[in-house]
Amino acid sequence: MSSVLFTNIRPHDLLVVDGRIADPATARENTVTVDGKGALALPSPVDAHIHPDKTTWGQPWLSRAHAETLMDLIEGDVRARAEMSASVAERAGALMDAAVARGTRAWRAHVDVAPVYGLANVHGVREAAQARKDLLDVQIVAFPQLGLLTRPGTADLMERSLAEGADVIGGLDPIGIDGDLDGHLDVLFGIAERTGAPIDIHLHDGGEQGMAQVKEIARRAGGHSVTISHAFCLGEGTAESRAMDDLLARSGVALATCALGADPVLPVGPLTRAGVLLAAGSDGVRDPWTPFGDGDMIARAHLLAYRTDARTDEELAACYAVAAHGGAALLGLERVELQVGDPADFVLVQGGSVSEVVVDRPVPLFVVRGGVVIAQDGRLLERSLR
């Protein structure tokens, strides 16, 4: 049985036995000791929304064309990816390594499925994830980026993907992209009924059009695991958007936000107080859509706090909780409270409190997975050193 004692850390020393936190009083004679250098222990964060098949991480700089609309971005993405020389597995794997070194515990990875791609993107991301299964848990969403109903053959590919590496069925703006709310949702919920797969729907549409889609998704959600990603209409701050909080809580529909540039951001306080499961993610990272992003979920908690005008310690800590506990719950992972019996998945960072960490965005001194130090000072350790 492996036994490691992390000392000189706050709020208290942590003994890990066989990957779980144990009572420090039970430490054995052969226990290995790791000096935490006075760092603060926090649960490892989860990236609940990322697009690794698109990334150019580790590759030469990609210059992006100006885009006015969502369709401009989608079409530019297809053109840019046709010119990429590195494989999906190579690019996604490089981003996985960077994310793990910054403390990320798990990903929900949205991966494009379309006739032009087949299932190559799913296979590539799964290949990269399998090579790093001791470092990162990865859920793959089969995502119809180019349209579901408007691209014949996509629905069949999405259902097939569940037997070839995908875990979740994705959707995209049933009205804004496909122009058919009921038709789009009929396909998604039909696949979910046949396979038991969860559903995760990108919803960029704002205003009344976006609200109508949220209401219909919530109405259909009973008995299914359903997430709405982005949900910009719910971040617009209208009376109607806040009236949706209780509906979402009752229906069990979860939300994922990425605190993106100029787009509306979901309000952490009102949603979590209403009982809505809220998670956070990176979205695109150095891809044809955006030059920004780094896969660092401590930095993403900072962005979420900044965009939602968090000021008090409670508000700042709530943003980290969205990244850590919200993401874990969305992906079905065990919650980490650094208590006896919890999985030993945590980061050790310099900072006086979680609120200070959210503001300062420190690089973890140590990243610990299952009680094993897998990264130090922002760099993955060689397997022989773990």
C-alpha positions in Angstrom: 0.0 0.0 0.0 1.4 3.4 -1.0 1.5 6.1 1.7 2.5 9.7 1.2 2.4 12.5 3.8 2.2 16.1 2.5 3.5 18.3 5.3 3.9 22.1 5.8 0.7 22.8 3.9 -2.5 24.6 4.8 -5.1 24.2 6.1 -3.6 20.9 7.5 -1.2 18.1 6.6 -2.6 15.5 4.2 -1.8 11.8 4.4 -2.6 9.8 1.2 -3.0 6.1 1.3 -3.6 4.3 -2.0 -4.9 7.4 -3.7 -7.2 8.6 -1.0 -6.9 11.0 1.9 -6.4 9.3 5.2 -6.2 10.1 8.9 -2.6 11.5 9.4 -2.5 9.6 12.8 -2.4 6.3 10.8 0.8 7.1 8.9 3.1 4.0 8.5 6.8 3.8 9.1 7.5 3.6 5.3 5.4 6.7 4.5 7.1 9.1 2.0 7.1 12.7 3.1 6.6 15.7 0.7 7.4 19.2 1.9 4.6 21.5 0.7 6.7 24.6 1.3 3.9 26.4 3.2 1.5 26.1 0.2 -2.3 26.1 0.3 -4.1 22.9 -0.7 -7.1 23.3 -3.0 -9.2 20.7 -4.9 -8.0 20.4 -8.5 -10.2 22.3 -10.9 -12.1 20.7 -13.9 -12.3 22.1 -17.4 -16.0 21.4 -18.2 -16.0 22.9 -21.8 -13.0 22.8 -24.1 -12.4 22.2 -27.9 -9.0 20.3 -28.1 -9.5 19.1 -31.7 -9.3 22.7 -32.9 -6.2 23.9 -30.9 -2.9 24.9 -32.4 -1.1 24.5 -29.1 2.6 23.9 -29.6 2.3 24.7 -33.3 3.3 27.8 -35.3 1.2 31.0 -34.9 -2.1 31.0 -36.7 -3.3 34.4 -38.1 -7.0 34.7 -38.0 -9.3 36.4 -40.5 -11.9 38.9 -39.4 -15.4 37.4 -38.7 -18.7 39.1 -38.3 -21.0 36.2 -37.5 -21.0 32.7 -36.0 -21.2 31.2 -39.4 -18.1 33.2 -40.5 -16.2 31.7 -37.5 -17.4 28.1 -38.3 -16.4 28.4 -42.0 -13.1 29.9 -41.1 -12.5 27.1 -38.7 -13.0 24.5 -41.5 -10.6 26.3 -43.8 -7.9 26.7 -41.2 -8.0 23.1 -40.0 -7.6 21.9 -43.6 -4.2 23.5 -43.5 -3.0 22.1 -40.2 -0.1 19.7 -40.6 0.0 18.3 -37.0 -2.5 15.5 -36.1 -5.4 16.0 -33.8 -3.8 13.6 -31.3 -0.6 15.6 -31.3 -2.2 19.0 -30.9 -4.8 17.9 -28.3 -2.1 16.0 -26.4 0.1 19.0 -26.1 -2.8 21.0 -24.7 -3.7 18.2 -22.3 -0.1 18.3 -20.9 -0.2 22.0 -20.4 -3.6 21.9 -18.7 -2.5 19.1 -16.3 0.7 21.0 -15.4 -1.5 23.9 -14.3 -3.6 21.6 -12.1 -6.6 20.5 -14.3 -8.1 17.2 -13.1 -10.5 16.4 -15.9 -11.9 17.7 -19.2 -15.3 17.7 -21.0 -13.9 17.9 -24.5 -16.3 19.0 -27.3 -15.0 17.4 -30.6 -16.3 18.2 -34.0 -18.3 15.4 -35.8 -19.4 16.1 -39.4 -19.3 14.3 -42.8 -16.3 16.3 -43.8 -14.4 15.0 -40.7 -16.1 11.7 -40.1 -15.0 10.5 -36.6 -11.3 11.4 -37.1 -11.4 14.1 -34.4 -13.1 11.8 -31.9 -10.4 9.2 -32.5 -7.6 11.7 -32.3 -8.7 13.2 -29.0 -9.4 9.7 -27.5 -5.9 8.6 -28.6 -4.3 11.6 -26.8 -6.5 11.0 -23.7 -5.7 7.3 -23.6 -2.0 8.0 -23.6 -2.5 10.3 -20.6 -5.1 8.3 -18.7 -3.0 8.4 -15.5 -2.9 12.2 -15.7 -6.4 13.4 -16.9 -10.0 12.1 -17.0 -11.5 13.0 -20.4 -15.2 13.0 -21.5 -15.7 13.5 -25.2 -18.8 15.3 -26.6 -19.6 14.5 -30.2 -20.3 18.0 -31.3 -22.2 19.0 -34.6 -20.2 22.2 -35.1 -21.3 22.5 -38.8 -25.0 21.8 -38.1 -27.0 18.7 -37.2 -30.0 18.7 -39.5 -28.4 20.9 -42.1 -25.6 18.4 -42.7 -27.1 15.0 -43.6 -25.3 12.1 -42.1 -24.2 14.0 -39.0 -26.7 12.4 -36.6 -25.7 8.9 -37.6 -22.0 9.8 -37.1 -22.8 11.2 -33.7 -24.6 8.0 -32.6 -21.7 5.9 -34.0 -19.2 7.9 -32.1 -20.5 6.6 -28.8 -19.0 3.2 -29.7 -15.8 4.8 -30.9 -14.6 7.0 -28.1 -17.3 9.6 -27.4 -19.3 9.8 -24.2 -21.8 12.7 -24.6 -24.1 13.8 -27.4 -23.7 17.5 -28.3 -26.0 20.1 -29.9 -25.7 23.6 -31.3 -28.2 26.4 -31.5 -31.3 24.4 -32.7 -32.9 27.6 -34.0 -29.9 29.8 -34.9 -28.0 27.1 -36.8 -30.5 24.5 -37.8 -33.6 26.6 -37.9 -35.7 23.8 -36.3 -35.9 23.6 -32.5 -38.1 20.5 -32.3 -36.3 18.6 -35.1 -32.9 19.3 -33.6 -34.0 18.3 -30.1 -35.9 15.2 -31.4 -32.6 13.9 -32.7 -30.6 14.6 -29.6 -33.1 13.2 -27.1 -33.8 10.3 -29.4 -30.1 9.3 -29.3 -30.1 9.8 -25.6 -33.1 7.5 -25.2 -31.5 4.8 -27.2 -28.0 5.0 -25.7 -28.3 6.6 -22.2 -25.7 9.2 -23.3 -25.8 12.6 -21.6 -26.6 15.7 -23.7 -24.6 19.0 -23.9 -26.0 21.8 -26.1 -24.1 24.9 -27.2 -26.5 27.8 -27.0 -25.3 31.1 -28.4 -28.7 32.5 -29.4 -29.7 35.4 -27.2 -32.9 37.2 -26.3 -36.3 35.7 -26.7 -35.0 33.1 -29.2 -32.5 31.9 -26.8 -35.0 31.8 -23.9 -37.5 29.8 -26.0 -34.8 27.1 -26.5 -33.8 27.0 -22.8 -37.5 26.5 -21.9 -38.0 23.7 -24.4 -34.7 21.9 -23.4 -35.7 22.1 -19.7 -39.2 20.8 -20.5 -37.7 17.7 -22.3 -34.9 17.2 -19.7 -36.7 14.9 -17.2 -34.8 11.6 -16.8 -31.8 12.8 -18.8 -28.5 14.4 -17.9 -28.6 17.7 -19.8 -26.2 20.6 -19.9 -26.6 23.9 -21.7 -23.2 25.5 -22.5 -22.7 29.2 -22.8 -26.5 30.1 -22.6 -25.7 33.7 -23.4 -29.4 34.6 -23.1 -29.3 33.7 -19.4 -26.4 36.1 -18.8 -28.1 39.1 -20.3 -29.4 40.3 -16.9 -33.1 40.6 -17.8 -35.9 39.9 -15.5 -36.9 36.9 -17.7 -33.4 35.5 -17.5 -33.4 35.5 -13.7 -36.9 34.0 -13.7 -35.4 30.9 -15.5 -33.2 30.0 -12.5 -35.9 28.0 -10.7 -37.0 26.3 -13.9 -33.4 25.1 -14.5 -33.0 23.9 -10.9 -36.3 22.0 -11.0 -35.5 20.4 -14.4 -32.0 19.5 -13.3 -30.4 21.2 -16.4 -26.8 22.1 -15.7 -25.0 25.1 -17.2 -21.4 25.6 -18.3 -19.9 29.1 -18.8 -16.5 30.1 -20.2 -16.4 33.9 -19.2 -15.7 34.8 -22.8 -14.6 38.2 -24.2 -17.6 40.4 -25.0 -20.3 37.7 -24.6 -22.7 37.6 -21.6 -21.5 35.6 -18.6 -23.7 33.5 -16.4 -24.1 35.0 -12.9 -22.6 32.7 -10.4 -24.4 33.9 -7.2 -28.0 33.8 -8.4 -27.7 30.5 -10.2 -25.9 28.6 -7.5 -28.2 30.0 -4.8 -31.2 28.7 -6.9 -29.6 25.3 -6.9 -28.5 25.2 -10.5 -25.3 23.2 -11.2 -22.8 25.6 -12.8 -19.4 24.6 -14.2 -16.7 26.5 -16.1 -14.4 25.8 -19.0 -11.8 27.2 -21.4 -13.8 26.9 -24.6 -11.4 27.4 -27.5 -7.6 27.6 -26.8 -5.3 29.1 -29.5 -7.5 27.9 -32.3 -9.1 29.3 -35.5 -11.7 31.0 -33.3 -9.5 32.8 -30.8 -5.8 33.6 -30.2 -6.4 33.5 -26.5 -6.6 30.7 -23.9 -4.1 28.5 -22.1 -6.2 25.6 -20.5 -5.4 27.0 -17.0 -8.5 26.6 -14.9 -7.2 28.7 -12.0 -6.8 31.5 -14.5 -10.3 30.8 -15.8 -11.7 31.1 -12.3 -10.0 34.5 -12.2 -11.7 35.5 -15.5 -15.1 34.3 -14.2 -14.6 36.4 -11.1 -13.5 39.4 -13.1 -16.4 39.2 -15.6 -19.0 38.8 -12.8 -17.6 41.6 -10.7 -16.7 39.4 -7.7 -15.3 41.5 -4.9 -15.8 39.8 -1.6 -13.9 36.7 -0.4 -17.1 34.7 -0.6 -17.8 35.8 -4.2 -14.2 35.0 -5.3 -14.2 31.6 -3.6 -17.5 30.8 -5.2 -15.9 31.2 -8.7 -13.2 28.7 -7.7 -15.9 26.3 -6.4 -17.6 26.5 -9.9 -14.3 25.4 -11.5 -13.6 22.7 -9.0 -16.8 21.3 -7.5 -19.2 22.3 -10.3 -17.0 20.8 -12.9 -16.5 17.6 -10.9 -20.3 17.2 -10.4 -21.0 17.8 -14.1 -18.6 15.1 -15.1 -19.7 12.7 -12.4 -16.4 12.8 -10.5 -16.1 12.5 -6.7 -16.1 15.8 -4.9 -12.8 16.7 -3.2 -13.1 18.5 0.1 -9.7 17.5 1.3 -11.3 15.3 4.0 -10.6 11.7 5.0 -11.9 9.4 2.3 -11.7 11.9 -0.6 -9.7 11.3 -3.7 -6.3 12.8 -3.4 -6.6 15.1 -6.4 -5.4 18.5 -5.3 -3.1 21.4 -6.1 -0.6 23.1 -3.8 -0.4 26.8 -4.5 1.1 29.9 -2.9 -1.6 32.1 -1.4 -3.2 33.0 1.9 -6.7 31.9 0.9 -8.7 30.6 -2.1 -9.9 34.2 -2.8 -6.3 35.4 -3.0 -5.4 32.5 -5.3 -8.3 33.4 -7.6 -7.0 37.0 -7.9 -3.3 36.1 -8.2 -3.5 33.0 -10.5 -0.4 31.3 -9.1 1.2 28.4 -11.0 0.8 25.3 -8.8 4.0 24.3 -6.8 2.7 20.8 -7.0 -0.1 19.0 -8.8 -1.2 15.8 -7.1 -3.4 13.1 -8.7 -4.3 10.1 -6.6 -1.6 11.1 -4.1 1.1 11.2 -6.7 2.9 14.4 -7.6 2.6 14.6 -11.4 3.7 18.2 -12.0 5.8 20.8 -10.2 6.2 24.5 -10.9 4.1 24.3 -14.0 5.9 21.4 -15.6 4.9 17.8 -15.9 7.3 15.4 -14.2 8.8 12.5 -16.1 6.9 9.3 -15.4 10.0 7.8 -13.7 9.9 10.6 -11.1 6.3 10.2 -10.1 
